[in-house]
Amino acid sequence: MSMFDDCEHAHEAAFAREEEMAFRITARRNRLLGQWAAAQMGLTPEETDAYAKAVVQADFEESGEEDVVRKLFGDLTAAGVETDDAAVRRALAEKMIEARRQLMQAEQG
């Protein structure tokens, strides 16, 4: 039975690591998205940092990424930036790839 318990604990640990990594990638993606949107809106470095944190926080409003998309689209539109839902979703996909790459590089080095 000990061998079974060891295997079960190993699977649980691997699952926990994967979940933590997914959370970290999503948080990094949201920070990168906030920086991207802040650049579009012409925010200062201080405002950019605060805005990126606000985008990360916005993701806790509901499950999935719709809360982030709504925030970005609404804020960009309110700031007079010409954009559409597709552009925000493209940025989301691009920043997800970048976030994953950054975290993988950080873990390797």
N, C-alpha and C positions, 0 to 999 in steps of 0.2 A: 504494500500500500504506500510505502514511503516514496517509491519511484513514481507512482501516479501523482502523489502530492507535489513532488518536485517538478514534474512536467506541467501540472496545473498552475503552479506558482510562476513558472517560467513564461507560460502563455499570458497570464495576467500581467506580469511585468512588461512583456513586449507590447501588449495592448495599451497599457498606461503610457509607455514611451511614445507610441504612435499617436495617441490622443493629445499628449502634451505637445508634440511636434506640430500637429495639425493646428492646435490653438496658437502656438507661437508664429506659425506661417501666416495665419489669418490676421493676427494682430499686426505683424510686420507689413502685410499687404495693406491693411487699413491705414497705417501710418504713412506708407508710401503714397497711397491715394490722397491722403490729406495734404501731403506736400505737393503733389501734382496739382490738386485743385487750388491750393493756396497760390501757386505760381500763376495759374490761369487768372486768379482774381487780383494779382499784384500785391499780395500781402507782404508785410515786413518779415524779417527773420523771426522776431519774437511772436508776431501774429501767426506765422506759419507753424511754429512749434505748438502753440496753443490750439490752433485749428486741427493739426494732425492728431493731437490727443483727443479732441472732441470727436473726430471721426472714429477713432478706436472705441471710445465710449458709446457712440451711436450704435455700434454693432451688438450691444448688449440689450437693446430694446426688444428684439424679437429674434426668433430662430431664422437662420439664413442670412442672405446678403441684401435683401430688399430694403431694410432700414438704412443701410449704408448708401445704396443707390439713391433712395429718396432724399437723404440728407445732401449728398453731393449735388444732385440735379437741382434741388431747391436752392441751395446756397449759390451755386454757379449762376443760375437764372436770376436770382435776386441781386447778384453783383453785376448783372448786365453782360455776362459772358455768354456768347452764342454757343449753345451746345444742344445735344439731344440725348435721349436715353441710350441710344446705341453707342455714342461716344463715351459716355460714362461706363457702360458695360465693357467696352473695349479696353479702357484704362484699367478697369477692375481685373480683367483677364491678364493684361500685360504685367500689372503690379503683383499678381499672384505668382507668375513665373519668376519675376525678379526677387520676390520675397523668399521663395523656395530656394533659388540659387544662392542668395546671400546667406541663408541659414545653413545650407549644406556646406558652403565654403567655410563658414565659421566653425562648424563641427569638425571639419577635416584639418583645419589649421590652427 
